Amino acid sequence: MTGEGPPIGLTIVGAGSWGTALAVVLAPRFPRIRLWVYEKDLAARMRATRVNDLYLPEFLLPANVTVETEFAVALEGAAIVLSVMPSHLVRAIYRQMLPYLDPSMFFVSATKGLENGTLLRASEVIRECVLSSFEPRVAVISGPTFAREVARGDPTALVVASTDQTLAVCVQSSFSGPTFRLYTSPDPAGVEIGGAVKNVVAIGAGVCHGLGLGSNTQAALITRGLAEMTRLAQAVGGRAQTLAGLAGLGDLVLTCTGDLSRNRAVGLELARGRKLEEIVASMKMVAEGVKTTNATVDLARRHAVEMPISVQMFEMLNFGLPPREAVRRLMERTLKGE
């Protein structure tokens, strides 16, 4: 496979809002896309109506997108496997897919989060799962992307990162189109840490908004949140400059300020006094920041990285720390230089 044109087949694993939006925006770039759907009843409706009524109801699936529920069919002949499942499901799903994978495939992760317990990034989980059969070629994509806007055709820019430059360029040329622009990066660690930790900070942004705090507070939170993300990324081998780009600052600003942000919505509801369990139970889609907060704090402790915003979010989510108290603690920390 070269970077000169689209490969023969793309399989997208996961049909939430983001997976479905990717099927819509990438359809013109591929002769055939197979979209693997976990829920069999949803798959049946999608085949009948060509609409994902649960996660992205406003958009028709293009004619060259087929809806599949069996990995044997979904993965047959795939040149690129694009995985878009929640972070806590990556390991289990790749284990199920393993018998149908082969070394000719390229693997692209669009998952934003860290695995609790192992504290691995999604690309590391993929590599660990597939390594028992062969050495996989893995890339990650991330950036400021609300699914609905991508599917609508709003101009969108994101990053494809891999230590394999040939793979990154191939994915870039295969995925990029009139409304969907990819930049390459050699830093998957920085890109994935940015994509994971920005969700934690976004919960804090929702809290601030829910408490009626203004633009000063939001700007401070975003800036200091970026500092935390950058410290952690560097600690695990990422580059500071990556966090200043689309997968860091760009995604952070979007998720902290956009009304479509699920993680911001969680913080907003917490500030209004709702219980976390009630908030999560009422959401159709996963707010990655809820689970990722625990892994972020654990990873920061492992590398002795100071992440005060993440710690306060951890206390709030796990121990019921009142939102106003979390803000007070952040403001009354020991004074220091920037």
Sequence and secondary structure as in RCSB ss.txt:
>XXXX:A:sequence
MTGEGPPIGLTIVGAGSWGTALAVVLAPRFPRIRLWVYEKDLAARMRATRVNDLYLPEFLLPANVTVETEFAVAL
EGAAIVLSVMPSHLVRAIYRQMLPYLDPSMFFVSATKGLENGTLLRASEVIRECVLSSFEPRVAVISGPTFAREV
ARGDPTALVVASTDQTLAVCVQSSFSGPTFRLYTSPDPAGVEIGGAVKNVVAIGAGVCHGLGLGSNTQAALITRG
LAEMTRLAQAVGGRAQTLAGLAGLGDLVLTCTGDLSRNRAVGLELARGRKLEEIVASMKMVAEGVKTTNATVDLA
RRHAVEMPISVQMFEMLNFGLPPREAVRRLMERTLKGE
>XXXX:A:secstr
  TTS  SEEEEE  SHHHHHHHHHHGGG SEEEEE S HHHHHHHHHHSEETTTEEEEE  TTEEEE  HHHHT
TT SEEEE   GGGHHHHHHHHGGG  TT EEEE   SB TTT  BHHHHHHHHHTTT   EEEEEESS  HHHH
HHT  EEEEEE S HHHHHHHHHHH BTTEEEEEES HHHHHHHHHHHHHHHHHHHHHHHTT  HHHHHHHHHHH
HHHHHHHHHHTT  HHHHTSIIIIIHHHHHHH TT HHHHHHHHHHTT  HHHHHHT SS  HHHHHHHHHHHHH
HHTT   HHHHHHHHHHHH   HHHHHHHHHTS     
